[in-house]
Amino acid sequence: MSESEVNDRPAARVVCMDGRGRVLLLHWRDATSGLTLWEPPGGGIDPGETPLEAARRELAEETGLPGTAVLDRWVPVRRDFTWLGVRYAKTERFYLARFGETPAVDPGAFTAEEDDTYLGYGWLSPEEMAALPDALEPPDLAGVLSRLTRLG
């Protein structure tokens, strides 16, 4: 797929909050552009999989956290970004997962591409997210979090 083509593969992401109100973000480096960014765990929805099933699977694969923590509560988020030379333009479902403590993160099932681009993770406060030197995806993650937590 060339950069002029747009990938709209359905995807789901999980905004994980710990007991201190911090959000789990994964840190990535695009080997094509050199861009580094932070974003919530998630990824593509496989054929035959519901968005919630995909969110739970992706959370477990990318963080080692239990997929059962993902609540059936989501907000639509419009995304338009380029990753590894491919432009993605689509609306993704962002789900919420809450943890009483701050669980350890242990990515256990990365793809080869993820192994090559993963830089680490962090549990960040809204203030820390706003002060990141690297890109935050989506840029209005604080607004996404606000919309999710207002759902109850």
C-alpha positions in Angstrom: 0.0 0.0 0.0 1.5 3.3 -1.0 1.3 6.5 1.1 -1.2 8.0 -1.4 -3.6 5.1 -0.5 -5.6 5.3 2.7 -6.0 2.3 5.1 -9.3 2.2 6.9 -9.0 -1.2 8.6 -11.3 -1.1 11.6 -9.4 -0.8 14.9 -10.1 -0.6 18.7 -8.0 1.0 21.4 -8.1 0.9 25.2 -7.7 3.8 27.6 -6.4 2.2 30.8 -6.7 4.3 34.0 -4.9 3.4 37.3 -6.1 4.2 40.8 -4.3 7.5 40.6 -6.0 8.7 37.5 -3.0 8.1 35.2 -3.3 6.7 31.7 -1.2 3.9 30.2 0.5 4.9 27.0 2.8 2.9 24.8 5.8 4.6 23.2 6.6 3.9 19.6 9.2 4.9 16.9 8.2 5.0 13.3 11.2 3.5 11.5 10.1 5.1 8.2 9.7 8.7 9.4 11.7 8.7 12.6 8.6 10.1 14.4 8.2 9.0 18.0 4.7 8.9 19.6 2.7 7.8 22.6 -0.7 6.2 22.3 -3.1 3.8 24.1 -2.8 0.1 23.4 -4.9 -1.3 20.6 -4.9 -2.3 17.0 -6.8 -3.9 14.1 -10.0 -5.8 14.4 -9.6 -9.3 12.9 -12.2 -10.9 10.6 -15.1 -12.3 12.7 -14.0 -10.4 15.8 -16.2 -7.8 17.5 -14.6 -4.4 18.4 -14.8 -5.3 22.1 -13.1 -8.7 21.5 -10.4 -7.0 19.6 -9.8 -4.4 22.3 -9.5 -7.1 24.9 -7.2 -9.2 22.8 -5.0 -6.2 21.9 -4.7 -5.1 25.5 -3.6 -8.6 26.6 -1.1 -8.9 23.7 0.4 -5.5 24.0 0.5 -5.1 27.8 0.0 -8.5 29.4 -3.0 -6.9 31.3 -6.2 -8.9 31.5 -8.5 -8.3 28.6 -11.5 -8.8 30.9 -10.6 -5.3 32.4 -11.9 -3.7 29.3 -15.4 -2.3 29.9 -18.1 -2.4 27.2 -18.0 1.4 27.1 -16.6 3.3 24.2 -16.5 6.5 22.3 -15.8 7.0 18.6 -12.5 8.8 17.8 -11.7 10.1 14.3 -8.0 9.4 13.5 -5.9 10.5 10.6 -2.2 9.7 10.8 0.7 8.1 8.9 2.6 5.1 10.3 5.4 3.3 8.5 4.6 5.1 5.3 0.9 4.2 5.3 -1.8 6.8 5.9 -4.7 5.7 8.2 -7.9 7.7 8.1 -10.8 6.1 10.1 -12.9 6.2 13.2 -11.8 3.9 16.0 -13.6 2.8 19.1 -11.8 3.8 22.3 -12.7 1.6 25.2 -12.1 2.2 29.0 -10.3 -0.1 31.4 -9.9 0.8 35.1 -7.3 -0.7 37.5 -7.3 0.0 41.3 -3.6 -0.2 41.5 -0.9 0.5 38.9 -0.4 -2.9 37.3 2.9 -4.0 35.8 3.0 -4.0 32.0 4.6 -7.0 30.2 4.1 -7.0 26.4 4.1 -10.7 25.6 2.7 -11.1 22.1 4.1 -8.4 19.9 4.2 -8.8 16.1 7.7 -8.4 14.5 6.7 -4.9 13.4 5.8 -4.0 17.0 9.1 -5.5 18.3 11.0 -3.2 15.9 9.1 0.0 16.8 8.3 -0.4 20.6 10.2 2.0 22.9 8.5 1.3 26.2 5.4 2.4 28.2 4.4 4.8 30.9 1.5 5.6 33.3 1.1 9.3 32.8 -1.0 12.0 34.5 -2.9 14.5 32.3 -0.2 17.0 33.1 2.5 14.6 32.0 0.6 13.8 28.8 0.4 17.6 28.0 4.1 18.0 28.5 5.3 15.1 26.4 8.1 16.0 23.9 6.8 13.4 21.5 3.5 13.3 19.6 0.4 12.1 21.5 -2.1 10.1 19.5 -4.8 11.0 19.3 -3.7 14.6 20.0 -7.0 15.2 22.0 -6.5 12.1 24.3 -7.5 14.2 27.3 -10.8 14.9 25.7 -11.3 11.3 24.8 -10.6 10.3 28.4 -13.1 13.0 29.6 -15.8 11.6 27.3 -15.2 8.0 28.4 -15.3 8.7 32.1 -18.5 10.8 31.8 -20.2 7.6 30.5 -20.3 6.3 34.1 
